[in-house]
Amino acid sequence: MRLSQCHNFHDFRRLARCRLPGPIFDYIDGGADDEVTHRRNTASFEQCDLVPNVLRGVQEVDLSVTVMGQKLALPFYCSPTALQRLFHHRGERAVAAAAARYGTMFGVSSLGTVSLEELRKAHDTPQIYQFYFHRDRGLNRAMMQRAKDAGVEVMMLTVDSITGGNRERDLRTGFSIPFRLTLAGMLQFVIKPQWGIQYVTHERFRLPQLDEHVDMSGGAVSIGRYFSEMLDPSMNWDDVAEMVRSWNGPFCLKGIMSPADARRAVEIGCAGIILSNHGGRQLDGSRAAFDQLAEIVDAVGDRIDVMMDGGIQRGTHILKALSLGAKAVGLGRSYLYPLAAAGQPGVERALCLLRAELERDMKLMGCTSLGQLSRANLRFKSAA
Ligand SMILES: Cc1cc2nc3c(=O)[nH]c(=O)nc-3n(C[C@H](O)[C@H](O)[C@H](O)COP(=O)(O)O)c2cc1C
C-alpha cells in the first residue's frame, strides 16, 4: 500500500501498521483498560445526524477561525503528542512543517522529541506548548519561562494525566521509555527492519524539553516513573490560577470535562478549555468529549473558547463539533498514523483530505462560513 492509496483515517492507520513495529503501533493505537472510551470517542459522532439546507449559493467557503487570539486557516489543529520521533525519524519537525503549510496550530508536548525553540524558529504559525504539573514548582516556572523566551503563543496545561493511564497493550509488549521489551515485543521489531534502520541512522532519540530531568538511558527516570514520581497529584485550582497569572498570555486547560470545572477555568482567567479524555488513554469510562460538548458550551461558551478532541476522523466530525459550539477541534491519531505512514507528506495529505472533506461538507450543508453552523442543523438519535 502506498501513500497515494490513502484516502481516509483507516487507510493511514493500515499503512502505519505495516510500517511500525507492533509495540509502537500499539502505543499510538491503544487506550486505557477495556478501551471503551477510546471506541466511544468516534462512535459518539454517529449518534448525531446532520440536517442540511440547500440553494444557498456556496461557491466560496471560508474555513478560517480565531481561537485563543490566534488566527488559523482551519478550525482543526495538531494536538500535542509525545515521542513522535519513534513514529517517524523526522517526528515533530514533519508535523510542525505540515501544520504550518496548512496554516494551522501545532502543539509541542513536554514529552516531545524536538525542542520547542527549534520548532518555534522554523515556522510562523501559532505554537502551543503543552506541559504537565511537576512537584518541583521551580521546574514548572522554568518551563513556562523557557516557552515565553522562545516566543510560544499559547500555554496548555494537561489536567487529565496526574497519573499514567492503564494501557494494557503497552504492558503486554513491554513498551516503555527506555524500552523494556518482552520477547514477543522484540520479535515485532525484528520483522520491521526498515523502521530500525531509519531509527539508528538518524539523530539520537531525545526529550529536549525534559533532558535534564528524565534519563532515557535506563538510569534516573523512565517515562512511567516520570508520571508517578515527578508529577504532582496535589495540583489544585490555586496552583493553576498562579500559573495563568504568571504566564500573562493565552493559557488553556486540556482535559476539562465537567461544567463546574469549565466555570472554574473561566474564573481563573483561562483563554480556552479543551474537552478531552486524552484519546481514551487515561480514565476508561470517561464520557466522549463530543457527548459533553453542548453542556459545556451552554455553561461557558460565551466567556471562553471551548475546543474538543477525541475520535475525530472525518470532516463531518469536525462539522458536528463546530455546529454544537466548539471553536476548533484537536487531532491526535488522525495525524499520527499519517506521520508514521509517510512523514511530512503523510501529514500533509491527511490535513489536505480533511480540509477538502470539511469544505465539501460545508457546501453540502449550505454554509459558507463557520459562523453559519448551528445546532439547528443537528438532530440527536435517542439512546438505544
Ligand atoms: C500516541 C499519543 C501520545 C499522546 N501524548 C500526549 C501528550 O504528550 N500530551 C497531551 O496532552 N496529550 C497527549 N495525547 C493526547 C492527544 O493530545 C489528544 O488529546 C488525543 O490524541 C485525541 O484523541 P484522538 O487520538 O482520538 O484524536 C497523546 C495521544 C496519543 C495517541
The ligand as a Gaussian input file, in Angstrom:
#p B3LYP/6-31G(d) Opt

LIG

0 1
 C        0.463000       8.465000      20.999000
 C       -0.205000       9.593000      21.728000
 C        0.556000      10.404000      22.571000
 C       -0.040000      11.486000      23.239000
 N        0.742000      12.310000      24.005000
 C        0.172000      13.384000      24.617000
 C        0.973000      14.297000      25.368000
 O        2.183000      14.161000      25.467000
 N        0.327000      15.325000      25.981000
 C       -1.032000      15.519000      25.890000
 O       -1.567000      16.470000      26.462000
 N       -1.797000      14.676000      25.157000
 C       -1.230000      13.631000      24.515000
 N       -2.019000      12.785000      23.769000
 C       -3.464000      13.079000      23.621000
 C       -3.714000      13.956000      22.377000
 O       -3.193000      15.249000      22.541000
 C       -5.219000      14.075000      22.101000
 O       -5.871000      14.532000      23.270000
 C       -5.847000      12.741000      21.673000
 O       -4.954000      12.013000      20.871000
 C       -7.129000      12.999000      20.902000
 O       -7.736000      11.785000      20.554000
 P       -7.598000      11.122000      19.101000
 O       -6.246000      10.475000      19.031000
 O       -8.694000      10.132000      19.070000
 O       -7.741000      12.217000      18.076000
 C       -1.435000      11.709000      23.100000
 C       -2.186000      10.880000      22.259000
 C       -1.587000       9.835000      21.577000
 C       -2.427000       8.988000      20.655000

